[in-house]
Amino acid sequence: MKILFFSASFCSQCPAAKKAIKNLKLDTINFDADEHPEEFKTYGIRSIPSIVLLDNNGQEVKRLTSKVNQDTITEFLKGVDYDFSS
């Protein structure tokens, strides 16, 4: 599984989301709106911050948008069969 994190430099909520991801020690692939606009289009990202969870085939499993913090990320990842300690 892969965790994609979408953010932007102008986003007021993104720094807190980044900190929560760091605190949870999640291995993410990060996309900034200014640097990777094509990825935002590919995944239909319309709200930031956003987290998209992909399965091993690259298919979307779950999506979390807007209120991304440590509690919502923890709840979002419940029941997901993935070793997040790596």
PyMOL Python script that loads the backbone (N, CA, C, O; Angstrom):
from pymol import cmd

cmd.read_pdbstr("""\
ATOM      1  N   MET A   1       0.842  -1.191   0.000  1.00  0.00           N
ATOM      2  CA  MET A   1       0.000   0.000   0.000  1.00  0.00           C
ATOM      3  C   MET A   1       0.878   1.242   0.000  1.00  0.00           C
ATOM      4  O   MET A   1       2.015   1.229   0.472  1.00  0.00           O
ATOM      5  N   LYS A   2       0.318   2.308  -0.542  1.00  0.00           N
ATOM      6  CA  LYS A   2       1.009   3.591  -0.563  1.00  0.00           C
ATOM      7  C   LYS A   2       0.103   4.653   0.031  1.00  0.00           C
ATOM      8  O   LYS A   2      -1.117   4.613  -0.126  1.00  0.00           O
ATOM      9  N   ILE A   3       0.725   5.606   0.718  1.00  0.00           N
ATOM     10  CA  ILE A   3       0.004   6.750   1.269  1.00  0.00           C
ATOM     11  C   ILE A   3       0.479   7.987   0.515  1.00  0.00           C
ATOM     12  O   ILE A   3       1.660   8.330   0.546  1.00  0.00           O
ATOM     13  N   LEU A   4      -0.456   8.653  -0.163  1.00  0.00           N
ATOM     14  CA  LEU A   4      -0.149   9.883  -0.883  1.00  0.00           C
ATOM     15  C   LEU A   4      -0.657  11.057  -0.062  1.00  0.00           C
ATOM     16  O   LEU A   4      -1.793  11.046   0.412  1.00  0.00           O
ATOM     17  N   PHE A   5       0.185  12.067   0.105  1.00  0.00           N
ATOM     18  CA  PHE A   5      -0.199  13.269   0.850  1.00  0.00           C
ATOM     19  C   PHE A   5      -0.156  14.462  -0.088  1.00  0.00           C
ATOM     20  O   PHE A   5       0.873  14.742  -0.703  1.00  0.00           O
ATOM     21  N   PHE A   6      -1.274  15.162  -0.196  1.00  0.00           N
ATOM     22  CA  PHE A   6      -1.401  16.315  -1.078  1.00  0.00           C
ATOM     23  C   PHE A   6      -1.524  17.588  -0.245  1.00  0.00           C
ATOM     24  O   PHE A   6      -2.356  17.680   0.657  1.00  0.00           O
ATOM     25  N   SER A   7      -0.675  18.570  -0.568  1.00  0.00           N
ATOM     26  CA  SER A   7      -0.666  19.828   0.181  1.00  0.00           C
ATOM     27  C   SER A   7      -0.286  20.965  -0.751  1.00  0.00           C
ATOM     28  O   SER A   7      -0.073  20.771  -1.948  1.00  0.00           O
ATOM     29  N   ALA A   8      -0.208  22.154  -0.172  1.00  0.00           N
ATOM     30  CA  ALA A   8       0.205  23.338  -0.932  1.00  0.00           C
ATOM     31  C   ALA A   8       0.837  24.336   0.022  1.00  0.00           C
ATOM     32  O   ALA A   8       0.513  24.374   1.209  1.00  0.00           O
ATOM     33  N   SER A   9       1.737  25.136  -0.509  1.00  0.00           N
ATOM     34  CA  SER A   9       2.433  26.121   0.319  1.00  0.00           C
ATOM     35  C   SER A   9       1.479  27.167   0.888  1.00  0.00           C
ATOM     36  O   SER A   9       1.742  27.725   1.954  1.00  0.00           O
ATOM     37  N   PHE A  10       0.387  27.438   0.200  1.00  0.00           N
ATOM     38  CA  PHE A  10      -0.574  28.457   0.636  1.00  0.00           C
ATOM     39  C   PHE A  10      -1.632  27.920   1.598  1.00  0.00           C
ATOM     40  O   PHE A  10      -2.477  28.677   2.077  1.00  0.00           O
ATOM     41  N   CYS A  11      -1.588  26.628   1.882  1.00  0.00           N
ATOM     42  CA  CYS A  11      -2.596  25.971   2.718  1.00  0.00           C
ATOM     43  C   CYS A  11      -2.301  26.218   4.203  1.00  0.00           C
ATOM     44  O   CYS A  11      -1.217  25.895   4.690  1.00  0.00           O
ATOM     45  N   SER A  12      -3.259  26.784   4.902  1.00  0.00           N
ATOM     46  CA  SER A  12      -3.057  27.091   6.320  1.00  0.00           C
ATOM     47  C   SER A  12      -3.129  25.846   7.208  1.00  0.00           C
ATOM     48  O   SER A  12      -2.553  25.842   8.297  1.00  0.00           O
ATOM     49  N   GLN A  13      -3.818  24.796   6.772  1.00  0.00           N
ATOM     50  CA  GLN A  13      -3.954  23.570   7.564  1.00  0.00           C
ATOM     51  C   GLN A  13      -2.870  22.538   7.268  1.00  0.00           C
ATOM     52  O   GLN A  13      -2.705  21.578   8.021  1.00  0.00           O
ATOM     53  N   CYS A  14      -2.135  22.730   6.186  1.00  0.00           N
ATOM     54  CA  CYS A  14      -1.153  21.721   5.761  1.00  0.00           C
ATOM     55  C   CYS A  14       0.018  21.532   6.727  1.00  0.00           C
ATOM     56  O   CYS A  14       0.429  20.390   6.934  1.00  0.00           O
ATOM     57  N   PRO A  15       0.579  22.585   7.328  1.00  0.00           N
ATOM     58  CA  PRO A  15       1.681  22.352   8.266  1.00  0.00           C
ATOM     59  C   PRO A  15       1.299  21.436   9.433  1.00  0.00           C
ATOM     60  O   PRO A  15       2.093  20.588   9.841  1.00  0.00           O
ATOM     61  N   ALA A  16       0.097  21.603   9.963  1.00  0.00           N
ATOM     62  CA  ALA A  16      -0.352  20.741  11.062  1.00  0.00           C
ATOM     63  C   ALA A  16      -0.531  19.301  10.582  1.00  0.00           C
ATOM     64  O   ALA A  16      -0.222  18.361  11.313  1.00  0.00           O
ATOM     65  N   ALA A  17      -1.026  19.127   9.360  1.00  0.00           N
ATOM     66  CA  ALA A  17      -1.189  17.787   8.794  1.00  0.00           C
ATOM     67  C   ALA A  17       0.172  17.137   8.592  1.00  0.00           C
ATOM     68  O   ALA A  17       0.348  15.957   8.894  1.00  0.00           O
ATOM     69  N   LYS A  18       1.141  17.902   8.080  1.00  0.00           N
ATOM     70  CA  LYS A  18       2.498  17.371   7.887  1.00  0.00           C
ATOM     71  C   LYS A  18       3.106  16.936   9.210  1.00  0.00           C
ATOM     72  O   LYS A  18       3.761  15.897   9.289  1.00  0.00           O
ATOM     73  N   LYS A  19       2.887  17.735  10.248  1.00  0.00           N
ATOM     74  CA  LYS A  19       3.412  17.408  11.577  1.00  0.00           C
ATOM     75  C   LYS A  19       2.773  16.119  12.104  1.00  0.00           C
ATOM     76  O   LYS A  19       3.456  15.279  12.691  1.00  0.00           O
ATOM     77  N   ALA A  20       1.470  15.967  11.894  1.00  0.00           N
ATOM     78  CA  ALA A  20       0.781  14.757  12.350  1.00  0.00           C
ATOM     79  C   ALA A  20       1.326  13.526  11.638  1.00  0.00           C
ATOM     80  O   ALA A  20       1.524  12.483  12.261  1.00  0.00           O
ATOM     81  N   ILE A  21       1.570  13.645  10.338  1.00  0.00           N
ATOM     82  CA  ILE A  21       2.129  12.533   9.571  1.00  0.00           C
ATOM     83  C   ILE A  21       3.515  12.185  10.093  1.00  0.00           C
ATOM     84  O   ILE A  21       3.858  11.012  10.241  1.00  0.00           O
ATOM     85  N   LYS A  22       4.303  13.207  10.369  1.00  0.00           N
ATOM     86  CA  LYS A  22       5.652  12.987  10.904  1.00  0.00           C
ATOM     87  C   LYS A  22       5.582  12.323  12.279  1.00  0.00           C
ATOM     88  O   LYS A  22       6.327  11.380  12.547  1.00  0.00           O
ATOM     89  N   ASN A  23       4.697  12.803  13.148  1.00  0.00           N
ATOM     90  CA  ASN A  23       4.551  12.234  14.493  1.00  0.00           C
ATOM     91  C   ASN A  23       4.132  10.769  14.450  1.00  0.00           C
ATOM     92  O   ASN A  23       4.548   9.974  15.293  1.00  0.00           O
ATOM     93  N   LEU A  24       3.311  10.415  13.467  1.00  0.00           N
ATOM     94  CA  LEU A  24       2.852   9.030  13.328  1.00  0.00           C
ATOM     95  C   LEU A  24       3.861   8.160  12.577  1.00  0.00           C
ATOM     96  O   LEU A  24       3.669   6.954  12.421  1.00  0.00           O
ATOM     97  N   LYS A  25       4.943   8.801  12.113  1.00  0.00           N
ATOM     98  CA  LYS A  25       6.013   8.101  11.395  1.00  0.00           C
ATOM     99  C   LYS A  25       5.489   7.353  10.171  1.00  0.00           C
ATOM    100  O   LYS A  25       5.856   6.205   9.922  1.00  0.00           O
ATOM    101  N   LEU A  26       4.628   8.027   9.418  1.00  0.00           N
ATOM    102  CA  LEU A  26       4.081   7.437   8.205  1.00  0.00           C
ATOM    103  C   LEU A  26       5.001   7.703   7.027  1.00  0.00           C
ATOM    104  O   LEU A  26       5.516   8.808   6.856  1.00  0.00           O
ATOM    105  N   ASP A  27       5.196   6.688   6.232  1.00  0.00           N
ATOM    106  CA  ASP A  27       5.991   6.804   5.013  1.00  0.00           C
ATOM    107  C   ASP A  27       5.040   7.236   3.896  1.00  0.00           C
ATOM    108  O   ASP A  27       4.248   6.432   3.405  1.00  0.00           O
ATOM    109  N   THR A  28       5.119   8.493   3.502  1.00  0.00           N
ATOM    110  CA  THR A  28       4.195   9.035   2.514  1.00  0.00           C
ATOM    111  C   THR A  28       4.934   9.496   1.269  1.00  0.00           C
ATOM    112  O   THR A  28       6.137   9.756   1.288  1.00  0.00           O
ATOM    113  N   ILE A  29       4.176   9.588   0.194  1.00  0.00           N
ATOM    114  CA  ILE A  29       4.654  10.231  -1.028  1.00  0.00           C
ATOM    115  C   ILE A  29       3.963  11.582  -1.051  1.00  0.00           C
ATOM    116  O   ILE A  29       2.735  11.656  -1.091  1.00  0.00           O
ATOM    117  N   ASN A  30       4.752  12.657  -1.025  1.00  0.00           N
ATOM    118  CA  ASN A  30       4.204  13.995  -0.887  1.00  0.00           C
ATOM    119  C   ASN A  30       4.106  14.705  -2.233  1.00  0.00           C
ATOM    120  O   ASN A  30       5.021  14.650  -3.055  1.00  0.00           O
ATOM    121  N   PHE A  31       2.974  15.373  -2.433  1.00  0.00           N
ATOM    122  CA  PHE A  31       2.751  16.155  -3.640  1.00  0.00           C
ATOM    123  C   PHE A  31       2.314  17.563  -3.252  1.00  0.00           C
ATOM    124  O   PHE A  31       1.318  17.741  -2.550  1.00  0.00           O
ATOM    125  N   ASP A  32       3.060  18.554  -3.710  1.00  0.00           N
ATOM    126  CA  ASP A  32       2.713  19.958  -3.513  1.00  0.00           C
ATOM    127  C   ASP A  32       1.976  20.444  -4.760  1.00  0.00           C
ATOM    128  O   ASP A  32       2.348  20.094  -5.880  1.00  0.00           O
ATOM    129  N   ALA A  33       0.942  21.241  -4.568  1.00  0.00           N
ATOM    130  CA  ALA A  33       0.112  21.714  -5.678  1.00  0.00           C
ATOM    131  C   ALA A  33       0.912  22.467  -6.736  1.00  0.00           C
ATOM    132  O   ALA A  33       0.655  22.325  -7.931  1.00  0.00           O
ATOM    133  N   ASP A  34       1.885  23.270  -6.298  1.00  0.00           N
ATOM    134  CA  ASP A  34       2.675  24.055  -7.252  1.00  0.00           C
ATOM    135  C   ASP A  34       3.669  23.192  -8.022  1.00  0.00           C
ATOM    136  O   ASP A  34       3.952  23.464  -9.188  1.00  0.00           O
ATOM    137  N   GLU A  35       4.194  22.164  -7.385  1.00  0.00           N
ATOM    138  CA  GLU A  35       5.225  21.335  -8.000  1.00  0.00           C
ATOM    139  C   GLU A  35       4.673  20.128  -8.766  1.00  0.00           C
ATOM    140  O   GLU A  35       5.323  19.625  -9.682  1.00  0.00           O
ATOM    141  N   HIS A  36       3.480  19.664  -8.392  1.00  0.00           N
ATOM    142  CA  HIS A  36       2.908  18.451  -8.987  1.00  0.00           C
ATOM    143  C   HIS A  36       1.432  18.618  -9.354  1.00  0.00           C
ATOM    144  O   HIS A  36       0.603  17.818  -8.923  1.00  0.00           O
ATOM    145  N   PRO A  37       1.089  19.636 -10.137  1.00  0.00           N
ATOM    146  CA  PRO A  37      -0.332  19.826 -10.470  1.00  0.00           C
ATOM    147  C   PRO A  37      -0.937  18.643 -11.222  1.00  0.00           C
ATOM    148  O   PRO A  37      -2.136  18.388 -11.113  1.00  0.00           O
ATOM    149  N   GLU A  38      -0.112  17.916 -11.987  1.00  0.00           N
ATOM    150  CA  GLU A  38      -0.614  16.768 -12.743  1.00  0.00           C
ATOM    151  C   GLU A  38      -1.099  15.659 -11.813  1.00  0.00           C
ATOM    152  O   GLU A  38      -2.067  14.968 -12.132  1.00  0.00           O
ATOM    153  N   GLU A  39      -0.442  15.480 -10.669  1.00  0.00           N
ATOM    154  CA  GLU A  39      -0.864  14.456  -9.706  1.00  0.00           C
ATOM    155  C   GLU A  39      -2.197  14.845  -9.066  1.00  0.00           C
ATOM    156  O   GLU A  39      -3.032  13.984  -8.792  1.00  0.00           O
ATOM    157  N   PHE A  40      -2.393  16.130  -8.833  1.00  0.00           N
ATOM    158  CA  PHE A  40      -3.667  16.602  -8.278  1.00  0.00           C
ATOM    159  C   PHE A  40      -4.800  16.272  -9.243  1.00  0.00           C
ATOM    160  O   PHE A  40      -5.876  15.855  -8.815  1.00  0.00           O
ATOM    161  N   LYS A  41      -4.567  16.456 -10.548  1.00  0.00           N
ATOM    162  CA  LYS A  41      -5.578  16.131 -11.562  1.00  0.00           C
ATOM    163  C   LYS A  41      -5.803  14.628 -11.643  1.00  0.00           C
ATOM    164  O   LYS A  41      -6.943  14.166 -11.706  1.00  0.00           O
ATOM    165  N   THR A  42      -4.717  13.870 -11.640  1.00  0.00           N
ATOM    166  CA  THR A  42      -4.812  12.413 -11.750  1.00  0.00           C
ATOM    167  C   THR A  42      -5.687  11.828 -10.647  1.00  0.00           C
ATOM    168  O   THR A  42      -6.504  10.943 -10.900  1.00  0.00           O
ATOM    169  N   TYR A  43      -5.514  12.322  -9.425  1.00  0.00           N
ATOM    170  CA  TYR A  43      -6.246  11.777  -8.283  1.00  0.00           C
ATOM    171  C   TYR A  43      -7.492  12.586  -7.921  1.00  0.00           C
ATOM    172  O   TYR A  43      -8.156  12.288  -6.928  1.00  0.00           O
ATOM    173  N   GLY A  44      -7.812  13.603  -8.714  1.00  0.00           N
ATOM    174  CA  GLY A  44      -9.029  14.386  -8.483  1.00  0.00           C
ATOM    175  C   GLY A  44      -9.022  15.127  -7.159  1.00  0.00           C
ATOM    176  O   GLY A  44     -10.053  15.222  -6.492  1.00  0.00           O
ATOM    177  N   ILE A  45      -7.873  15.648  -6.775  1.00  0.00           N
ATOM    178  CA  ILE A  45      -7.755  16.354  -5.499  1.00  0.00           C
ATOM    179  C   ILE A  45      -8.340  17.756  -5.655  1.00  0.00           C
ATOM    180  O   ILE A  45      -7.887  18.540  -6.489  1.00  0.00           O
ATOM    181  N   ARG A  46      -9.343  18.059  -4.847  1.00  0.00           N
ATOM    182  CA  ARG A  46      -9.997  19.363  -4.889  1.00  0.00           C
ATOM    183  C   ARG A  46      -9.964  20.077  -3.546  1.00  0.00           C
ATOM    184  O   ARG A  46     -10.365  21.236  -3.435  1.00  0.00           O
ATOM    185  N   SER A  47      -9.485  19.374  -2.535  1.00  0.00           N
ATOM    186  CA  SER A  47      -9.424  19.933  -1.192  1.00  0.00           C
ATOM    187  C   SER A  47      -8.099  19.517  -0.567  1.00  0.00           C
ATOM    188  O   SER A  47      -7.675  18.367  -0.678  1.00  0.00           O
ATOM    189  N   ILE A  48      -7.454  20.476   0.093  1.00  0.00           N
ATOM    190  CA  ILE A  48      -6.190  20.167   0.751  1.00  0.00           C
ATOM    191  C   ILE A  48      -6.255  20.590   2.206  1.00  0.00           C
ATOM    192  O   ILE A  48      -6.974  21.526   2.554  1.00  0.00           O
ATOM    193  N   PRO A  49      -5.516  19.911   3.043  1.00  0.00           N
ATOM    194  CA  PRO A  49      -4.706  18.733   2.777  1.00  0.00           C
ATOM    195  C   PRO A  49      -5.581  17.514   2.491  1.00  0.00           C
ATOM    196  O   PRO A  49      -6.727  17.441   2.936  1.00  0.00           O
ATOM    197  N   SER A  50      -5.031  16.566   1.747  1.00  0.00           N
ATOM    198  CA  SER A  50      -5.703  15.305   1.447  1.00  0.00           C
ATOM    199  C   SER A  50      -4.710  14.161   1.558  1.00  0.00           C
ATOM    200  O   SER A  50      -3.525  14.303   1.257  1.00  0.00           O
ATOM    201  N   ILE A  51      -5.229  13.029   1.998  1.00  0.00           N
ATOM    202  CA  ILE A  51      -4.452  11.796   2.036  1.00  0.00           C
ATOM    203  C   ILE A  51      -5.221  10.763   1.228  1.00  0.00           C
ATOM    204  O   ILE A  51      -6.423  10.576   1.418  1.00  0.00           O
ATOM    205  N   VAL A  52      -4.515  10.098   0.329  1.00  0.00           N
ATOM    206  CA  VAL A  52      -5.113   9.034  -0.476  1.00  0.00           C
ATOM    207  C   VAL A  52      -4.326   7.760  -0.208  1.00  0.00           C
ATOM    208  O   VAL A  52      -3.098   7.748  -0.281  1.00  0.00           O
ATOM    209  N   LEU A  53      -5.032   6.709   0.097  1.00  0.00           N
ATOM    210  CA  LEU A  53      -4.429   5.408   0.355  1.00  0.00           C
ATOM    211  C   LEU A  53      -4.670   4.528  -0.867  1.00  0.00           C
ATOM    212  O   LEU A  53      -5.809   4.327  -1.289  1.00  0.00           O
ATOM    213  N   LEU A  54      -3.579   4.006  -1.428  1.00  0.00           N
ATOM    214  CA  LEU A  54      -3.657   3.139  -2.603  1.00  0.00           C
ATOM    215  C   LEU A  54      -3.282   1.714  -2.234  1.00  0.00           C
ATOM    216  O   LEU A  54      -2.428   1.489  -1.377  1.00  0.00           O
ATOM    217  N   ASP A  55      -3.930   0.747  -2.891  1.00  0.00           N
ATOM    218  CA  ASP A  55      -3.542  -0.652  -2.678  1.00  0.00           C
ATOM    219  C   ASP A  55      -2.320  -0.966  -3.539  1.00  0.00           C
ATOM    220  O   ASP A  55      -1.802  -0.086  -4.227  1.00  0.00           O
ATOM    221  N   ASN A  56      -1.866  -2.195  -3.504  1.00  0.00           N
ATOM    222  CA  ASN A  56      -0.660  -2.590  -4.232  1.00  0.00           C
ATOM    223  C   ASN A  56      -0.817  -2.519  -5.745  1.00  0.00           C
ATOM    224  O   ASN A  56       0.176  -2.537  -6.473  1.00  0.00           O
ATOM    225  N   ASN A  57      -2.057  -2.438  -6.226  1.00  0.00           N
ATOM    226  CA  ASN A  57      -2.319  -2.309  -7.655  1.00  0.00           C
ATOM    227  C   ASN A  57      -2.515  -0.859  -8.074  1.00  0.00           C
ATOM    228  O   ASN A  57      -2.826  -0.582  -9.232  1.00  0.00           O
ATOM    229  N   GLY A  58      -2.335   0.068  -7.135  1.00  0.00           N
ATOM    230  CA  GLY A  58      -2.494   1.486  -7.434  1.00  0.00           C
ATOM    231  C   GLY A  58      -3.926   1.972  -7.416  1.00  0.00           C
ATOM    232  O   GLY A  58      -4.207   3.091  -7.844  1.00  0.00           O
ATOM    233  N   GLN A  59      -4.837   1.145  -6.925  1.00  0.00           N
ATOM    234  CA  GLN A  59      -6.245   1.528  -6.846  1.00  0.00           C
ATOM    235  C   GLN A  59      -6.517   2.220  -5.504  1.00  0.00           C
ATOM    236  O   GLN A  59      -6.011   1.806  -4.461  1.00  0.00           O
ATOM    237  N   GLU A  60      -7.318   3.268  -5.558  1.00  0.00           N
ATOM    238  CA  GLU A  60      -7.642   3.991  -4.333  1.00  0.00           C
ATOM    239  C   GLU A  60      -8.481   3.126  -3.399  1.00  0.00           C
ATOM    240  O   GLU A  60      -9.465   2.506  -3.803  1.00  0.00           O
ATOM    241  N   VAL A  61      -8.056   3.107  -2.131  1.00  0.00           N
ATOM    242  CA  VAL A  61      -8.759   2.354  -1.104  1.00  0.00           C
ATOM    243  C   VAL A  61      -9.580   3.300  -0.235  1.00  0.00           C
ATOM    244  O   VAL A  61     -10.747   3.037   0.058  1.00  0.00           O
ATOM    245  N   LYS A  62      -8.959   4.404   0.173  1.00  0.00           N
ATOM    246  CA  LYS A  62      -9.600   5.378   1.060  1.00  0.00           C
ATOM    247  C   LYS A  62      -9.047   6.758   0.774  1.00  0.00           C
ATOM    248  O   LYS A  62      -7.970   6.911   0.197  1.00  0.00           O
ATOM    249  N   ARG A  63      -9.819   7.773   1.195  1.00  0.00           N
ATOM    250  CA  ARG A  63      -9.392   9.163   1.033  1.00  0.00           C
ATOM    251  C   ARG A  63      -9.822   9.957   2.265  1.00  0.00           C
ATOM    252  O   ARG A  63     -10.924   9.785   2.786  1.00  0.00           O
ATOM    253  N   LEU A  64      -8.926  10.824   2.710  1.00  0.00           N
ATOM    254  CA  LEU A  64      -9.195  11.725   3.833  1.00  0.00           C
ATOM    255  C   LEU A  64      -8.880  13.135   3.369  1.00  0.00           C
ATOM    256  O   LEU A  64      -7.791  13.390   2.854  1.00  0.00           O
ATOM    257  N   THR A  65      -9.824  14.055   3.546  1.00  0.00           N
ATOM    258  CA  THR A  65      -9.608  15.430   3.110  1.00  0.00           C
ATOM    259  C   THR A  65      -9.932  16.420   4.217  1.00  0.00           C
ATOM    260  O   THR A  65     -10.674  16.129   5.155  1.00  0.00           O
ATOM    261  N   SER A  66      -9.350  17.591   4.070  1.00  0.00           N
ATOM    262  CA  SER A  66      -9.576  18.757   4.927  1.00  0.00           C
ATOM    263  C   SER A  66      -9.067  18.581   6.345  1.00  0.00           C
ATOM    264  O   SER A  66      -7.880  18.804   6.584  1.00  0.00           O
ATOM    265  N   LYS A  67      -9.893  18.198   7.284  1.00  0.00           N
ATOM    266  CA  LYS A  67      -9.507  18.140   8.695  1.00  0.00           C
ATOM    267  C   LYS A  67      -8.531  17.000   8.963  1.00  0.00           C
ATOM    268  O   LYS A  67      -8.873  16.017   9.620  1.00  0.00           O
ATOM    269  N   VAL A  68      -7.312  17.143   8.447  1.00  0.00           N
ATOM    270  CA  VAL A  68      -6.292  16.108   8.603  1.00  0.00           C
ATOM    271  C   VAL A  68      -5.445  16.438   9.816  1.00  0.00           C
ATOM    272  O   VAL A  68      -4.664  17.389   9.805  1.00  0.00           O
ATOM    273  N   ASN A  69      -5.609  15.640  10.866  1.00  0.00           N
ATOM    274  CA  ASN A  69      -4.789  15.793  12.066  1.00  0.00           C
ATOM    275  C   ASN A  69      -4.477  14.399  12.600  1.00  0.00           C
ATOM    276  O   ASN A  69      -4.913  13.403  12.023  1.00  0.00           O
ATOM    277  N   GLN A  70      -3.741  14.324  13.674  1.00  0.00           N
ATOM    278  CA  GLN A  70      -3.298  13.022  14.182  1.00  0.00           C
ATOM    279  C   GLN A  70      -4.473  12.100  14.484  1.00  0.00           C
ATOM    280  O   GLN A  70      -4.422  10.913  14.165  1.00  0.00           O
ATOM    281  N   ASP A  71      -5.525  12.627  15.089  1.00  0.00           N
ATOM    282  CA  ASP A  71      -6.686  11.796  15.432  1.00  0.00           C
ATOM    283  C   ASP A  71      -7.418  11.300  14.188  1.00  0.00           C
ATOM    284  O   ASP A  71      -7.781  10.127  14.110  1.00  0.00           O
ATOM    285  N   THR A  72      -7.637  12.190  13.213  1.00  0.00           N
ATOM    286  CA  THR A  72      -8.368  11.772  12.018  1.00  0.00           C
ATOM    287  C   THR A  72      -7.539  10.803  11.175  1.00  0.00           C
ATOM    288  O   THR A  72      -8.094   9.899  10.550  1.00  0.00           O
ATOM    289  N   ILE A  73      -6.220  10.982  11.153  1.00  0.00           N
ATOM    290  CA  ILE A  73      -5.360  10.056  10.414  1.00  0.00           C
ATOM    291  C   ILE A  73      -5.383   8.680  11.079  1.00  0.00           C
ATOM    292  O   ILE A  73      -5.487   7.662  10.394  1.00  0.00           O
ATOM    293  N   THR A  74      -5.287   8.644  12.391  1.00  0.00           N
ATOM    294  CA  THR A  74      -5.321   7.380  13.125  1.00  0.00           C
ATOM    295  C   THR A  74      -6.632   6.649  12.859  1.00  0.00           C
ATOM    296  O   THR A  74      -6.633   5.444  12.609  1.00  0.00           O
ATOM    297  N   GLU A  75      -7.733   7.364  12.910  1.00  0.00           N
ATOM    298  CA  GLU A  75      -9.049   6.771  12.632  1.00  0.00           C
ATOM    299  C   GLU A  75      -9.132   6.299  11.175  1.00  0.00           C
ATOM    300  O   GLU A  75      -9.659   5.222  10.895  1.00  0.00           O
ATOM    301  N   PHE A  76      -8.617   7.097  10.268  1.00  0.00           N
ATOM    302  CA  PHE A  76      -8.600   6.786   8.837  1.00  0.00           C
ATOM    303  C   PHE A  76      -7.860   5.483   8.549  1.00  0.00           C
ATOM    304  O   PHE A  76      -8.261   4.724   7.667  1.00  0.00           O
ATOM    305  N   LEU A  77      -6.795   5.222   9.280  1.00  0.00           N
ATOM    306  CA  LEU A  77      -5.957   4.050   9.031  1.00  0.00           C
ATOM    307  C   LEU A  77      -6.403   2.795   9.785  1.00  0.00           C
ATOM    308  O   LEU A  77      -5.828   1.724   9.587  1.00  0.00           O
ATOM    309  N   LYS A  78      -7.409   2.910  10.637  1.00  0.00           N
ATOM    310  CA  LYS A  78      -7.902   1.742  11.361  1.00  0.00           C
ATOM    311  C   LYS A  78      -8.388   0.683  10.379  1.00  0.00           C
ATOM    312  O   LYS A  78      -9.099   0.979   9.419  1.00  0.00           O
ATOM    313  N   GLY A  79      -7.993  -0.535  10.641  1.00  0.00           N
ATOM    314  CA  GLY A  79      -8.444  -1.636   9.822  1.00  0.00           C
ATOM    315  C   GLY A  79      -7.679  -1.825   8.525  1.00  0.00           C
ATOM    316  O   GLY A  79      -7.990  -2.723   7.743  1.00  0.00           O
ATOM    317  N   VAL A  80      -6.672  -0.978   8.290  1.00  0.00           N
ATOM    318  CA  VAL A  80      -5.893  -1.095   7.073  1.00  0.00           C
ATOM    319  C   VAL A  80      -4.765  -2.100   7.309  1.00  0.00           C
ATOM    320  O   VAL A  80      -4.021  -1.997   8.284  1.00  0.00           O
ATOM    321  N   ASP A  81      -4.652  -3.062   6.410  1.00  0.00           N
ATOM    322  CA  ASP A  81      -3.620  -4.101   6.522  1.00  0.00           C
ATOM    323  C   ASP A  81      -2.324  -3.600   5.909  1.00  0.00           C
ATOM    324  O   ASP A  81      -2.042  -3.841   4.735  1.00  0.00           O
ATOM    325  N   TYR A  82      -1.540  -2.903   6.715  1.00  0.00           N
ATOM    326  CA  TYR A  82      -0.296  -2.296   6.237  1.00  0.00           C
ATOM    327  C   TYR A  82       0.625  -2.091   7.419  1.00  0.00           C
ATOM    328  O   TYR A  82       0.178  -1.715   8.502  1.00  0.00           O
ATOM    329  N   ASP A  83       1.902  -2.333   7.220  1.00  0.00           N
ATOM    330  CA  ASP A  83       2.884  -2.117   8.282  1.00  0.00           C
ATOM    331  C   ASP A  83       3.391  -0.671   8.181  1.00  0.00           C
ATOM    332  O   ASP A  83       4.258  -0.364   7.363  1.00  0.00           O
ATOM    333  N   PHE A  84       2.850   0.188   9.004  1.00  0.00           N
ATOM    334  CA  PHE A  84       3.200   1.596   8.956  1.00  0.00           C
ATOM    335  C   PHE A  84       4.472   1.914   9.727  1.00  0.00           C
ATOM    336  O   PHE A  84       4.861   3.079   9.806  1.00  0.00           O
ATOM    337  N   SER A  85       5.129   0.909  10.298  1.00  0.00           N
ATOM    338  CA  SER A  85       6.349   1.149  11.049  1.00  0.00           C
ATOM    339  C   SER A  85       7.591   1.181  10.159  1.00  0.00           C
ATOM    340  O   SER A  85       8.678   1.511  10.633  1.00  0.00           O
ATOM    341  N   SER A  86       7.444   0.845   8.884  1.00  0.00           N
ATOM    342  CA  SER A  86       8.609   0.795   7.995  1.00  0.00           C
ATOM    343  C   SER A  86       8.975   2.157   7.464  1.00  0.00           C
ATOM    344  O   SER A  86       9.933   2.286   6.702  1.00  0.00           O
TER     345      SER A  86
END
""", "prot")
cmd.dss("prot")
cmd.show_as("cartoon", "prot")
cmd.util.cbc("prot")
cmd.orient("prot")
